[in-house]
Amino acid sequence: MINRNDMLELTRRMTPSRSCFDRVAGAYINEWGEVEDSFNIHFGKLSGAEKTRNLEMAKAVPFARTNEQLKEYTFPDKMKGKDSMWQLLQGILQCGFKNDALLEIFYEQMADGYPVDHECAVFVFHGVYDVPLKAKDKESLWESETVYEFMICTVSPLRAEYEPAEPVFGFLYPAFSDRCGDSDKIDIFHADETNMEEGLMYKLLGRC
């Protein structure tokens, strides 16, 4: 079960004035499932309006209804081997989004798992959060307890050229559990929790 307070803690670090993100990357996919264009940029280089739009997209995942729209899953052992999605996510995080080849493989995998007849966008956000210690009265202290490095992915239809609509699917990896990262788990978002994206779930976990 996901702790709602953990998610709210993360979203409080997703504002233009104190964003925990350092990079945003993404790809635009045509109606035939082909990657047409991609980008990878330092978050600080975005304009104020672009930062706000991107933060709203990223926040859609942790700010979703916990344990309804946003649920926690454990990677099966069979999905953590060589050439697995789990291994790919680990590699993308370890390089801090600075390996475009790994990102391209990721986009292609996501496009393959999302067979739709319309254009869409896959965005990924790289974040680093110095998780502060909690005092006995539950107030935060200045000292950092741990560093949580993570990525948020969103999948959105395009409402116009290079303009993503609200995300329909996404995930937070590694899962943020007990105020620290758990690389064996992933928090997956569906805008419509009654209509799961089975292809994307299979890509990530090998099951729905």
N, C-alpha and C positions, 0 to 999 in steps of 0.2 A: 504494500500500500504506500502511496506517495503522501508525504507530509505536506499539507498545504502551506504551512509556514515556511518550509524550505523553498518552495517555489516563489512565494512572495518576497522572500529575502533576496533571491536572485533578481527578480524584476525591479527591485529598488536600485539595482546597479545598472539598470538599462535606461538611463535618461541622457539627453544630450550633454548635460553638465558633468555627469560622472559615469560615463559608459565603461563597462568592463570589456567591451569588444575592441580588438586591435585590427582585425581584418574582416572583410566581407568579400565573398567570391560567389560566382553563380554562372548559370548557363541558361540559354533560351532554346527551347526545344520546339520544333515545328510539329505540324499535325501528323507527320509520318514517323514521329519518334526519333528524329535526327537532331543532334546538337548543332545548331546554326551559329551560335556565337557564345562567347564566354568572357568573363572578366575576373580580375583579382586585384583588390585595391586596399590600401591602408585605410581603416575606418576614419582616421583623423583627417584625411584628405577630402572627405565628402563635404558638400555644402551643408548649411544648417538644415535646410528643407530635406535634403537627401538623408541626413542622419535621422531626422524625425520619422520619415517614411520607413526606413530600414529597421529602426528600433521597434516600430509598431508591428512590423512583420515578425521580427524575432520574438517579441514578447507574447505573440499569440500562442506560442507553445507552452511556456511555463505558466502563463496567466489563464490557461484554459481550465475548465472544471476538472479538478483533480479526481482521479479514479472513475471518471466518466468519459470525458473527451481525452484526457491525458492519463495513460495507464503505464505501469512499470512491467517490463518483461525481462526475463533472464535469457541470455544467449545459450542455446543448447551446445553441448560440447562438440557435436558434429559440425556446428557452424562457426567454430573458432580455429579451424585448421588452415592449411596453406591455401592462399588465394580466396579466402573467405571474406565476406563483408566486414566481419569483426576485425580481421587483420588489416583490411583497407582503412577502416576508421582509425585504428591505432596508428597506422603510418601517417595519415593525414594530420592527426593531432601532433605527433612527435615532430613533424617538420614545420609546425606552426603555419600551415597553409602555403608554404613556400615551394611546394613541389606541384607544379601545374599538371604534370603527367598523371599523378595520383588522383587529382581532382577530376581530370577528364574521364578517367576510368569510372570514378564514382558517378558522374553525371550520366554516363552511358548506361550504367547499371540501374540507376533510378528511372531513366527514360524507358528502359526495357521493362521495368516493373509497373509502369504507369501507361498502359496502352490506351490512349484516348485519341479522339479525332479532332482535337483542338490544340492550339499552341499553349505552352505552359512554361513556367520558369522554376528552376531549382536554385535556391539561394542557400548558402552556408555561412555561418557567422562563427568566428573564432574568439573565444573569450577567456580571460584569466581573472579569477576572483580570489583575492586574499581574504580567506574566511576568518573573521575576527573571533577571538576568544569570547566566551560568554561568562560573565560573572555569576555568582550564586543567585543574585537577584534578577538574572536573565538579561541584564543590560550588557551591551557590547563593551569590550575593552579594546584598546588600540592595538595590542599585540596580535599578530596573525597566528592563527592556530594551524592552518594548512593552506596550501595553494590548490585551488580547483581549476584545472584547465579543461575546457569543454568546447563542444561545438553544438550549434543549433542548426537544423536543416528545415527549410520550408519548401513545400511544393504548392504552386499556385497557378491557376489558369491566367492567361493574359487578357486584360480588359482592353488593352490597346498595345501598339508596338512598344516593347520594352517596358511595359507598365503592368506589373503583377497585381492581380486582385488579392483578396484576403486568402490566406493559406487554407487548403483543404486537408493537408497532411503535413506532418513534420515529426521531428524527434529531437530530444536532448540526449547527448552522449558525452561522457558516461553519465549514468543516472546520478542525480544529486540526492544522496540518502544519508540521513543523520549528519547533515552539513559537511559531507565530503563526497568525493567521487567514487563510484563503484563501476569499474570497467567491465564487469561481467553482466551489467544490467543496462538497459536503455529505456528511456521514457518516451513513449510513442503517442502522438497526437492525431486524432481524427476530428475534423470540424463537426461531422455528423457521426456520432458514435454508434448509430444504428446501421451505418453503411460503411463497413471497413474496406480499405483499399487492399484487397487480398494480394494483388501482385507485388505491391511494395512490402507488405508484411512478409511475404515469402522471400523476397530479396534479402531482407534484414535477418529474419529468424528461421527461414526454411519451413515456416508454417504460418497459419492465420491465427 
